[in-house]
Amino acid sequence: MDIITVLQIMIGIIIFVMFLLVLFYLYLIRPRKQKSEESVVQTDYNNGNKQEKKVDNYGRFQGELTQESIFDFMEFDEVIDNMIVRKNKTQYIMVLQCNGVNYDLMSEQEKISVEEGFVQFLNTLRFPIQLYVQSRTLNLKDIVAGYQERVNALNNEINKIDAKIQQAKRAGNNALQEKLYFEKRRKQNVLEYGVDITNYVARLNSNQNILQQRTYVIVSFFVSELGGNLENYSKDEIDNMCFSELYTRCQNISSSLMSSQVSSRILESEELMELLYIAYNRDESEVYQLQKALDAQYDALYSTGKDVLQKRQEKLDQEINIAAIDMATDSILKADKQKQIEDLEKERSKMQSIKDKASQLLDQYEDQLNPRVFELAKENVENTAQIQEEKKIPEKTEPKKVASRGTTTRRVNRTSNQVTSQAETPRRKIVKRNNDIDNEN
């Protein structure tokens, strides 16, 4: 046999195998087609039509979604008065959000106290509870927006201080300038710190892998626990009684958890809806947040802007706040000036009291002093008190009293010369008296 004959035989075998494979494939898919055709015919007979119809969405949900089917899937009826209502108002649920403790950073004694407190909490339970842990992607956009508002407010305050500094410069008030410069430096330091914190939190927010775990305590109450004769009560009365019972249980749990240093609080209705929304929409909750939907008024028939009167009222309130801040600042500055004037008056009254006391002392020893010495001492008291008063005069009055101050200085110098020249006379008299005493001896 030559090579050509061998090749022809091999090609024939391959064609025969391929033909067998095609037949086997057709045999496998034939029952599925028959089953689909039977289902189509069954549907057509029920509808009263014998026409065959093709099903485009094979394997998908067929029919119309109703409110009852959605409620059956979600397993709760509504959220009212900080409670989740389930099973046709036969079960009411209230949720406590718990704040964790840094157990790993505690000492051994603190860990033992926390464990004993938790054991005490478990022993005090008289009704069933459930623990639920929910992981959420940490969204810091609201925090960053709040920080940015504070930074903008600090910038506005610094601009106001700059305007006041310019006014103080034009008025020539150096003391006020120093105070304003100090306040400006303080606010600039706070501003720099706020900008750094804002940028740091914004960088954290850009990372989508930050998760936050929240622990909840689920407290349930069944209407059957109220006892019989429920037909005598209305739905509102039943809701109020269930709320009272759940609230009492939650308060007991909260006080018991405090023994293990765990604080808790009852979730409000909007927080409960957010909890359920994230539980049923874990992936979409990162993009479509419930709070943003509520703020955008997606649940309303139509959304409107703020009323013109409300805008004017807000603008008026803002102007009133700014004017009140300016008035308070001016009143503080005026009060500071008044205090300086009062302190100056106190100093003057103090000098006057010292002067009067010195004059009284001189009057007491007038008989023991030389008449000339007594007269000069009186003058010295007057001149000293006057010099001290002139030293206490504020800087603002210096230009007006330059001439009088110069005259006073000359008068003091002249008086001091008289004091030095006249102070020698008593010394000579004392020496002469001593000589006279020696001659008599």
C-alpha positions in Angstrom: 0.0 0.0 0.0 1.3 3.3 -0.9 1.1 6.5 1.2 -1.8 8.0 -0.8 -4.0 5.0 0.0 -3.1 5.3 3.7 -4.0 9.0 3.8 -7.4 8.4 2.2 -8.2 5.7 4.7 -7.3 8.1 7.6 -9.4 10.9 6.2 -12.4 8.6 5.9 -12.0 7.5 9.5 -11.8 11.1 10.7 -14.9 12.1 8.7 -16.8 9.1 10.1 -15.9 10.1 13.7 -17.0 13.7 13.2 -20.3 12.4 11.8 -20.8 10.3 14.9 -20.1 13.3 17.2 -22.7 15.4 15.4 -25.3 12.7 15.8 -24.5 12.4 19.5 -24.8 16.2 20.0 -28.2 16.3 18.3 -29.3 13.4 20.5 -28.4 15.3 23.7 -30.1 18.6 22.8 -33.3 17.1 21.5 -35.0 16.4 25.0 -34.4 20.0 26.1 -36.1 21.4 23.0 -39.1 19.1 23.5 -39.4 20.2 27.2 -39.4 23.8 26.2 -41.9 23.3 23.5 -44.2 21.4 25.9 -44.0 24.3 28.4 -44.9 26.8 25.6 -47.8 24.7 24.5 -49.0 24.3 28.1 -49.0 28.1 28.5 -50.8 28.6 25.3 -53.6 26.2 26.2 -54.1 27.9 29.5 -54.4 31.3 27.8 -56.8 29.8 25.3 -54.5 30.3 22.3 -52.9 27.5 20.3 -50.2 29.8 18.8 -46.7 29.0 19.8 -44.7 31.8 21.5 -41.0 32.0 22.1 -39.7 32.8 25.6 -37.0 35.4 25.4 -36.0 35.7 29.1 -35.6 32.0 29.9 -34.5 31.4 33.5 -35.3 34.9 34.7 -38.1 36.2 36.9 -41.4 36.2 35.1 -44.3 38.3 36.3 -44.9 41.6 38.1 -43.3 42.7 41.4 -45.9 43.7 43.9 -45.6 45.4 47.3 -46.6 42.2 49.1 -43.9 40.2 47.4 -41.3 42.8 48.3 -42.5 42.8 52.0 -42.3 39.0 52.1 -38.8 39.2 50.9 -37.7 41.9 53.3 -39.5 40.3 56.3 -40.7 43.5 58.0 -43.7 45.6 57.6 -42.7 49.2 58.5 -40.5 51.4 60.7 -42.4 53.5 63.2 -41.4 55.3 66.5 -37.9 53.9 66.5 -39.2 50.4 66.1 -39.2 47.8 63.3 -42.6 46.1 62.9 -42.7 42.5 61.7 -45.1 39.7 61.0 -48.2 41.7 60.5 -47.7 43.8 63.7 -47.1 40.8 65.9 -43.4 41.5 66.6 -41.8 44.8 67.5 -38.0 45.3 67.4 -35.8 48.0 68.9 -32.1 48.3 68.2 -29.2 49.5 70.4 -26.0 50.7 68.9 -23.0 49.8 71.2 -19.6 51.5 71.3 -16.7 49.2 71.8 -13.8 49.4 74.3 -10.1 49.0 73.7 -9.9 45.6 75.4 -6.4 44.8 74.1 -4.9 48.1 75.5 -6.3 47.5 79.0 -4.4 46.2 82.0 -5.2 42.8 83.5 -7.3 44.2 86.3 -9.3 46.3 83.8 -9.8 43.3 81.6 -11.1 41.3 84.6 -13.5 44.0 85.5 -14.9 44.2 81.9 -15.4 40.5 81.8 -17.1 40.4 85.2 -19.3 43.3 84.1 -20.3 41.4 80.9 -21.1 38.2 82.9 -23.2 40.3 85.2 -25.0 41.7 82.1 -25.7 38.2 80.9 -27.0 37.1 84.3 -29.5 40.0 84.4 -31.1 39.2 81.1 -34.7 38.1 81.5 -35.6 38.2 77.8 -33.9 37.0 74.5 -31.6 39.3 72.6 -29.6 39.1 69.4 -26.1 40.5 68.6 -25.6 41.9 65.1 -22.3 43.1 63.6 -22.4 45.2 60.4 -19.3 46.3 58.5 -19.5 49.6 56.6 -17.2 51.4 54.3 -16.0 54.5 56.2 -17.2 57.6 54.4 -15.5 60.7 55.6 -16.9 63.2 53.1 -19.3 64.8 55.6 -16.4 65.1 58.1 -14.2 66.7 55.5 -17.0 69.1 54.5 -17.4 70.1 58.2 -13.7 70.7 58.6 -13.7 72.8 55.4 -16.5 75.0 56.7 -14.5 75.6 59.9 -11.4 76.5 57.9 -13.4 79.0 55.8 -14.9 80.5 59.0 -11.4 81.0 60.4 -10.3 82.7 57.2 -13.2 85.1 57.5 -12.3 85.9 61.1 -8.6 86.6 60.1 -9.8 88.9 57.4 -11.9 90.8 59.9 -8.9 91.1 62.3 -6.8 92.5 59.4 -9.5 95.2 58.8 -9.5 96.1 62.5 -5.7 96.2 62.5 -5.8 98.8 59.7 -8.3 100.8 61.6 -6.1 100.7 64.7 -3.1 101.9 62.6 -5.0 104.8 61.3 -6.1 105.7 64.9 -2.6 105.3 66.2 -3.7 102.9 68.9 -0.5 100.8 69.5 -2.0 98.8 72.4 -4.9 97.7 70.3 -2.6 96.7 67.5 -0.6 94.4 69.7 -3.7 92.7 71.0 -5.1 92.2 67.4 -1.7 90.9 66.2 -1.6 88.4 69.0 -5.2 87.2 68.2 -4.3 87.0 64.5 -1.2 84.8 65.2 -3.3 82.5 67.4 -6.0 82.1 64.8 -3.4 81.5 62.1 -1.9 78.7 64.1 -5.4 77.1 64.5 -6.0 77.6 60.8 -2.8 75.8 59.8 -3.6 72.9 62.1 -7.2 72.7 60.6 -5.9 72.7 57.1 -3.5 69.8 57.9 -6.2 67.8 59.6 -8.6 68.4 56.6 -6.0 67.3 54.1 -5.1 64.2 56.2 -8.8 63.1 56.5 -9.3 63.8 52.7 -6.4 61.5 51.9 -7.9 58.8 54.2 -11.2 59.2 52.4 -9.6 58.5 49.1 -8.8 54.9 50.3 -11.8 52.7 49.7 -10.6 49.9 51.9 -11.3 51.5 55.2 -14.0 49.5 57.0 -15.9 50.3 60.2 -17.6 47.6 62.3 -20.6 48.5 64.3 -22.2 46.2 66.9 -25.9 46.2 67.6 -28.1 44.6 70.2 -31.5 43.5 68.8 -34.3 43.5 71.3 -37.7 41.9 70.4 -41.1 42.0 71.9 -44.1 40.0 70.8 -47.7 41.2 71.1 -48.7 37.9 72.6 -46.7 38.8 75.7 -49.2 41.5 76.5 -51.8 38.8 77.4 -55.3 38.2 76.2 -58.1 40.6 75.3 -56.1 42.4 72.7 -59.3 43.0 70.7 -60.2 45.7 73.3 -57.2 47.8 72.3 -56.7 49.8 69.2 -53.6 49.6 67.0 -52.2 52.9 68.4 -52.6 51.6 71.9 -50.9 48.4 71.1 -48.0 50.3 69.5 -47.7 52.5 72.6 -47.6 49.6 74.9 -45.0 47.7 72.8 -42.9 50.9 72.7 -43.0 51.3 76.5 -42.0 47.6 77.0 -39.2 47.8 74.5 -37.9 51.1 75.8 -37.8 49.7 79.3 -35.9 46.6 78.2 -33.4 48.8 76.2 -32.8 51.0 79.2 -32.1 48.0 81.4 -29.7 46.6 78.8 -28.0 50.0 78.5 -27.5 50.3 82.2 -26.2 46.7 82.5 -23.7 47.3 79.7 -22.3 50.2 81.5 -20.9 47.8 84.1 -18.6 46.5 81.4 -17.7 50.1 80.2 -19.8 49.7 77.0 -22.0 52.7 76.2 -25.1 52.3 74.0 -28.0 54.3 72.6 -31.3 53.5 70.9 -31.4 54.0 67.1 -33.9 56.4 65.7 -36.2 55.6 62.8 -33.9 57.1 60.0 -31.0 55.2 61.5 -33.0 52.0 61.5 -33.9 52.5 57.8 -30.2 53.1 57.0 -29.3 49.9 58.9 -31.8 47.9 56.9 -30.9 49.6 53.6 -27.2 48.6 54.1 -28.2 45.1 55.1 -30.2 44.6 51.9 -28.0 46.7 49.6 -24.5 46.0 50.7 -22.8 46.9 47.4 -25.0 49.8 46.3 -24.9 51.4 49.8 -21.4 52.7 49.2 -22.5 54.7 46.1 -26.2 55.4 46.8 -26.3 56.5 50.4 -29.7 56.7 52.1 -28.9 60.1 53.8 -28.1 61.7 50.5 -31.3 60.4 49.1 -33.3 61.9 52.0 -31.4 65.2 51.7 -32.2 65.3 47.9 -35.9 64.7 48.7 -36.1 61.7 46.4 -39.0 60.5 48.6 -41.0 63.6 47.9 -43.5 64.3 45.1 -41.5 67.4 44.1 -38.5 69.3 45.4 -38.5 73.0 45.9 -35.9 75.6 46.8 -35.8 77.7 49.9 -38.5 80.4 50.3 -37.5 83.9 49.5 -38.5 85.1 53.0 -36.5 82.2 54.5 -33.4 83.3 52.6 -33.9 86.9 53.7 -34.3 85.8 57.2 -31.1 83.7 57.1 -29.2 86.6 55.6 -30.6 88.9 58.3 -29.6 86.5 61.0 -26.1 86.3 59.5 -25.8 90.1 59.5 -27.1 90.3 63.1 -24.4 87.8 64.2 -21.6 89.7 62.5 -22.8 93.0 63.9 -23.1 91.4 67.4 -19.5 90.1 67.2 -18.3 93.6 66.2 -20.3 95.2 69.0 -19.0 92.8 71.5 -15.4 93.4 70.4 -15.8 97.2 70.5 -17.4 96.9 74.0 -14.5 94.8 75.2 -12.0 97.4 73.9 -13.9 100.3 75.5 -14.2 98.4 78.8 -10.4 97.9 78.7 -9.9 101.6 78.2 -12.3 102.4 81.1 -10.5 99.9 83.3 -7.1 101.6 82.5 -8.7 105.0 83.5 -10.1 103.5 86.7 -6.7 102.1 87.6 -5.2 105.5 86.9 -7.7 107.1 89.2 -7.0 104.6 91.9 -3.3 105.4 91.6 -4.0 109.1 91.9 -6.2 108.5 94.9 -3.5 106.3 96.4 -0.9 109.1 95.9 -3.3 111.6 97.5 -3.8 109.3 100.5 0.0 108.9 100.8 0.4 112.7 100.6 -2.3 113.3 103.3 -0.8 110.7 105.6 2.7 112.2 105.2 1.3 115.7 105.9 -0.4 114.3 109.0 2.9 112.8 110.2 4.7 116.1 109.7 2.0 118.0 111.6 2.4 115.6 114.5 6.1 116.3 114.8 5.8 120.0 114.0 6.8 121.0 117.6 10.0 118.9 117.5 11.2 120.3 114.1 12.7 123.5 113.1 10.1 125.8 111.5 12.2 126.1 108.3 12.7 122.3 108.2 9.0 121.8 108.6 8.2 124.2 105.8 10.7 122.6 103.4 9.4 119.1 104.3 5.8 120.2 103.5 7.0 121.5 100.1 8.9 118.3 99.4 5.8 116.3 100.0 3.8 118.4 97.6 6.4 118.3 94.9 7.0 114.5 95.2 3.2 113.8 95.0 3.0 116.1 91.9 5.9 114.4 90.2 4.4 110.9 90.8 1.0 112.0 89.4 2.7 113.4 86.2 4.4 110.0 85.7 1.1 108.3 85.7 -0.4 110.5 82.9 -1.3 108.3 79.8 0.7 108.7 76.6 -2.3 110.1 74.7 -2.1 113.3 76.8 1.6 113.8 76.4 1.5 116.2 73.4 -1.0 118.5 75.2 1.0 118.8 78.4 4.5 119.1 77.0 4.8 122.8 78.0 3.4 122.3 81.5 5.6 119.3 82.0 8.6 121.4 81.1 7.5 124.1 83.4 7.0 121.7 86.2 10.5 120.2 85.7 12.1 123.6 85.9 10.1 124.3 89.0 11.2 121.1 90.6 14.8 121.7 89.7 14.5 125.2 91.2 12.9 123.8 94.3 15.5 121.1 94.5 18.2 123.8 94.4 16.4 125.6 97.2 16.2 122.5 99.2 19.9 121.8 98.8 20.9 125.4 99.6 18.5 125.6 102.5 19.3 122.1 103.8 22.8 123.4 104.7 21.5 126.0 107.1 20.2 123.5 109.7 23.6 121.7 109.5 25.5 125.0 110.3 23.0 125.8 113.1 23.6 122.3 114.5 27.4 122.8 114.4 27.1 126.2 116.0 25.0 124.8 118.8 27.6 122.1 119.4 30.3 124.9 119.6 28.2 126.9 122.0 27.8 123.8 124.2 31.6 123.2 124.2 32.2 126.9 125.2 29.8 126.7 128.0 31.5 123.6 129.3 
